[in-house]
Amino acid sequence: MFSNGVKGIGISAHKRAHDLSDFGAELDMIEALGVDSIEIPTFDVDVVVGGRVRRPQLAALLSACRGRDVLYSVHGPLAINFMDEAWRLPRHFEVLEASLEVAAELGAEHYVLHSGLAPRQQAAGTEAAYDRQREALSRAGDIARQHGLILCVETLFADYKGDGYASSPRRLARELSTIAHRHVMATIDFSHAYLKLDFDGERDRFVAEIAALAPHAKHLHIHDSFGRQDDIWMYTEGERLAYGHGDLHLPVGWGDIPWQALMSECKFPEGTLFNIELNQRYWYAATECVEATRGLAHSAQTEQAPIAA
């Protein structure tokens, strides 16, 4: 724990071999960066199959993770969507329950869950989707509490064509305030929010929107971008980088997210974790990204989290 109440800084691991035979080497490399925690991508390690935990694969994952002097967080399946049609929600919940079981066995504290996505539709349809999400997140929070986990609901952008809908940071803050559950908090993905607000023509509200969600955000996804829509055909990722388009997952300082303004204007809950999500393409800059993120974490302001049930 930092003196200002920040829990620490971490970085997300990447799967190498599908059987996880070299996952320990991935974690060794990350530990050498001097981080406090590692985020495990359980959405991509074949540990949940058909809504059930696959025990041999979990054993391989646990073997790679045991005995390390780091904390763990978990990013569960990205497809879980509690704003989906009602008839599909039981399937999403089945996958979530299995994923929470995995996170608990890893000894994680934070479990990252994407906020809901919905098609663009009449306001009544969108509000009905929010109703479904609130009910599901309240129920999921109770299960997370039983496992000693905190669900951290992540900010998203929808798409670049205008067909989808995602919550703004301020609306997500409103939803979490209504749910009012100690085990249902937020993950601020700054780049996702930047892209969402740019698409909506509200880029100038970015810092204020993030500040509205910050008191709920026990978990942060740190990576840089320019908030520009990925709306031009590109041949390579290098071209996308040249244009600064899309969710690039750049090292901190490579994009133009106003990090210092965010640290000045936002107050995060005590125990917030700063977790880096770095594109593997830019791993050669991992050390500089860790140091830049450490600087942000030390400059952050924290306060006691909102009182909730």
Secondary structure in CASP SS format (residue, H / E / C, confidence):
PFRMAT SS
TARGET T0000
AUTHOR 0000-0000-0000
METHOD secondary structure of the structure
MODEL  1
M C 1.00
F C 1.00
S C 1.00
N C 1.00
G C 1.00
V C 1.00
K C 1.00
G E 1.00
I E 1.00
G E 1.00
I E 1.00
S E 1.00
A C 1.00
H C 1.00
K C 1.00
R C 1.00
A C 1.00
H C 1.00
D C 1.00
L C 1.00
S C 1.00
D C 1.00
F H 1.00
G H 1.00
A H 1.00
E H 1.00
L H 1.00
D H 1.00
M H 1.00
I H 1.00
E H 1.00
A C 1.00
L C 1.00
G C 1.00
V C 1.00
D C 1.00
S E 1.00
I E 1.00
E E 1.00
I E 1.00
P C 1.00
T H 1.00
F H 1.00
D H 1.00
V C 1.00
D C 1.00
V C 1.00
V E 1.00
V E 1.00
G C 1.00
G C 1.00
R E 1.00
V E 1.00
R C 1.00
R H 1.00
P H 1.00
Q H 1.00
L H 1.00
A H 1.00
A H 1.00
L H 1.00
L H 1.00
S H 1.00
A H 1.00
C H 1.00
R C 1.00
G C 1.00
R C 1.00
D C 1.00
V C 1.00
L E 1.00
Y E 1.00
S E 1.00
V E 1.00
H E 1.00
G C 1.00
P C 1.00
L C 1.00
A C 1.00
I C 1.00
N C 1.00
F C 1.00
M C 1.00
D C 1.00
E C 1.00
A H 1.00
W H 1.00
R H 1.00
L H 1.00
P H 1.00
R H 1.00
H H 1.00
F H 1.00
E H 1.00
V H 1.00
L H 1.00
E H 1.00
A H 1.00
S H 1.00
L H 1.00
E H 1.00
V H 1.00
A H 1.00
A H 1.00
E H 1.00
L H 1.00
G C 1.00
A C 1.00
E C 1.00
H E 1.00
Y E 1.00
V E 1.00
L E 1.00
H E 1.00
S C 1.00
G C 1.00
L E 1.00
A E 1.00
P E 1.00
R C 1.00
Q C 1.00
Q C 1.00
A H 1.00
A H 1.00
G H 1.00
T H 1.00
E H 1.00
A H 1.00
A H 1.00
Y H 1.00
D H 1.00
R H 1.00
Q H 1.00
R H 1.00
E H 1.00
A H 1.00
L H 1.00
S H 1.00
R H 1.00
A H 1.00
G H 1.00
D H 1.00
I H 1.00
A H 1.00
R H 1.00
Q H 1.00
H H 1.00
G C 1.00
L C 1.00
I E 1.00
L E 1.00
C E 1.00
V E 1.00
E E 1.00
T C 1.00
L C 1.00
F C 1.00
A C 1.00
D C 1.00
Y C 1.00
K C 1.00
G C 1.00
D C 1.00
G E 1.00
Y E 1.00
A E 1.00
S C 1.00
S C 1.00
P H 1.00
R H 1.00
R H 1.00
L H 1.00
A H 1.00
R H 1.00
E H 1.00
L H 1.00
S H 1.00
T H 1.00
I H 1.00
A C 1.00
H C 1.00
R C 1.00
H C 1.00
V E 1.00
M E 1.00
A E 1.00
T E 1.00
I E 1.00
D E 1.00
F H 1.00
S H 1.00
H H 1.00
A H 1.00
Y H 1.00
L H 1.00
K H 1.00
L H 1.00
D H 1.00
F H 1.00
D C 1.00
G C 1.00
E C 1.00
R H 1.00
D H 1.00
R H 1.00
F H 1.00
V H 1.00
A H 1.00
E H 1.00
I H 1.00
A H 1.00
A H 1.00
L H 1.00
A H 1.00
P H 1.00
H H 1.00
A E 1.00
K E 1.00
H E 1.00
L E 1.00
H E 1.00
I E 1.00
H C 1.00
D E 1.00
S C 1.00
F C 1.00
G C 1.00
R E 1.00
Q C 1.00
D C 1.00
D C 1.00
I C 1.00
W C 1.00
M C 1.00
Y C 1.00
T C 1.00
E H 1.00
G H 1.00
E H 1.00
R H 1.00
L H 1.00
A H 1.00
Y H 1.00
G C 1.00
H E 1.00
G C 1.00
D C 1.00
L C 1.00
H C 1.00
L E 1.00
P C 1.00
V C 1.00
G C 1.00
W C 1.00
G C 1.00
D C 1.00
I C 1.00
P C 1.00
W H 1.00
Q H 1.00
A H 1.00
L H 1.00
M H 1.00
S H 1.00
E H 1.00
C C 1.00
K E 1.00
F E 1.00
P E 1.00
E C 1.00
G C 1.00
T C 1.00
L E 1.00
F E 1.00
N E 1.00
I E 1.00
E C 1.00
L C 1.00
N C 1.00
Q H 1.00
R H 1.00
Y H 1.00
W H 1.00
Y H 1.00
A H 1.00
A H 1.00
T H 1.00
E H 1.00
C H 1.00
V H 1.00
E H 1.00
A H 1.00
T H 1.00
R H 1.00
G H 1.00
L H 1.00
A H 1.00
H H 1.00
S H 1.00
A C 1.00
Q E 1.00
T E 1.00
E E 1.00
Q C 1.00
A C 1.00
P C 1.00
I C 1.00
A C 1.00
A C 1.00
END
